[in-house]
Amino acid sequence: MSLLSEFLPIVEDWRGAFPQQRTFQRAVRQALGSLVCLGRRCLTRIIWTNGGQNSNWSAEYLLHSRCRWNPQQLFQPVLKRALAFCPNRLVGVAIDDTRLRKTGRAIPQAFYQRDPLSPPFHLNLVLGLRFLQASLLVPLHRNAPVGARALPIRFQEVSRVKRPGKKASAEMQKQYREAVKQLNLSRRFVDMGKQLRQELDQAGGRDKVLVLAGDGSFCNRTCFGEIPERTVLLARARKDARLCFRAPQDSRRFYALDKFTPEQVRKEESHAWKTTKIFYGGKRRKIRYKEVSCVYWQRGAKQRPLRLIVIAPTPYRKSKSKRLYYRDPAYLLTTDLHSSLKQLLQIYFDRWQIEVNHREEKDTLGIGQAQLWNVTSVPKQPVLAVAAYSALLLASLTAFGAGRGSAYAPLPKWRRNARRPSCLDLITLLRKEMVQQPYLLAPFGFKITDQAMVHAAAA
């Protein structure tokens, strides 16, 4: 069993997403090239990597601009196969937005937005694309001493609505305001949640509950107001959110007059702290929390009952020389009033794995480095690369399990404590197997050699 032999059956299920066999083979070649390419992941280097430097390149670009295929369908084989690693009734899915930097001003979807890496004392702006990503949280810590693995199952471009000019008519201004209400980030989050619920049912998870774990940007009235059935929203809330209980039965009011905030619940001694063990930071750690059920958030969730979870600061260091993690308290609001609180807390702590996805996608795989400007090509090529990355993560779990076995390259001394393979480990092994097993790539017309990869890096 090898990583490549498990990766190819997953991408073979992409055939139904493409209208022709040749476009399917071309997409698989580009997907493999985006993984094993050296240097910047430009489309030209990807073509050089699979041995197509002497052929016509126009078909490779037309795959994204003219060929009609839905890029989101590429994640369905991953979701269907990954459900076998999620035995719990609650299936956690982390959702977060990310930005891909661009320099071309001719890209229609690119716009200036806040740089999340800017310092708190100075706001910086960057030109780029905005994508909304959903990653399935696979609880590997149930059977092995490793953290959860996040498998991307959605990567959708969510650009903003372009503001009309100063000379625009009143009708155009009205259309702009209506479009902003329908095409904002929260509305896209709601639409993605409904689509994920349908795809989970089609993949065989009709009896499972979908838990959408998001940060504070999704803790608002729009997201809480349209939650699909058999779906739970778990979002981080502000510490000064004004909450209340239900008014007495003999009152004509629905909300009680007494208001309180999550910060007050944390400081009040009337609510006792409870303890449980959660796997994070490489081992199971004890955390303290408070729970208040059936609370109402009049401005955020209206008459929907919520569950408030207050997590005490649990500082820890992975080693003596590392920095201190989890120094601040956390406040969560969820629509699930009856499920196990330990499972909800574990999903919240596992949500950090989507940030690991963002780092590996940008730094290791170079998502967004392809130089495309066509309005159709811009959102398609990054999705193809992310789908290949997701299939690679799933293939590693199927072939070698959750741990880091002997199949991977030896680690340096400063990384001897790594318990699971990194994205670079998987790519290194994939390159080695593609050179040693070229017969597996023959049906796709992929010819990889060490010399071709060196030429691609220098191109």
PEMO-V116837 format. One record per backbone hydrogen bond with DSSP energy under -1.0 kcal/mol. NH is the residue of the N-H (numbers start at 1). CO is the residue of the C=O. If there is no record, write none. Layout:
NH;CO  NH;CO
This chain:
7;3  8;4  11;7  12;8  14;11  15;12  17;14  18;15  24;20  25;21  26;22  27;23  28;24  29;25  30;26  31;27  32;28  33;29  34;30  36;32  37;33  42;40  46;42  47;43  48;44  49;45  50;46  51;48  52;47  61;57  62;58  63;59  64;61  65;61  66;62  67;62  73;70  74;71  75;72  76;73  79;75  80;76  81;77  82;78  83;79  85;82  86;83  91;209  93;211  94;135  95;213  96;133  98;131  100;129  102;127  111;128  113;126  115;124  118;115  122;119  126;113  128;111  129;100  131;98  132;156  133;96  134;154  135;94  136;151  137;92  138;149  140;138  142;139  143;140  144;140  146;144  149;138  151;136  153;134  154;134  156;132  158;130  168;165  173;169  174;170  175;171  176;172  177;173  178;174  179;175  180;176  181;177  182;178  183;179  188;184  189;185  190;186  191;187  192;188  193;189  194;190  195;191  196;192  197;193  198;194  199;195  200;196  201;197  202;198  203;199  204;201  205;200  208;205  209;89  210;230  211;91  212;232  213;93  214;234  218;215  219;216  220;218  224;220  225;221  232;210  234;212  235;333  237;331  241;238  243;260  244;296  247;254  251;248  256;245  260;243  263;239  265;261  266;262  267;263  268;264  274;289  276;287  278;285  280;283  285;278  287;276  289;274  290;310  292;308  295;306  296;244  301;297  302;297  304;301  306;295  307;334  308;292  309;332  310;290  311;330  312;288  316;325  322;319  325;316  330;311  332;309  333;235  334;307  335;233  344;340  345;341  346;342  347;343  348;344  349;345  350;346  352;349  353;350  354;351  355;352  356;352  357;353  358;354  359;355  360;356  361;357  362;358  363;359  365;360  367;361  369;366  372;370  378;374  381;377  384;380  385;381  386;382  387;383  388;384  389;385  390;386  391;387  392;388  393;389  394;390  395;391  396;392  397;393  398;394  399;395  400;396  404;419  415;412  416;413  418;415  426;422  427;423  428;424  429;425  430;426  431;427  432;428  433;429  434;430  435;431  436;432  437;433  440;437  441;438  444;441  445;442  446;441  447;50  453;449  454;450  455;451  456;452  457;453  458;454
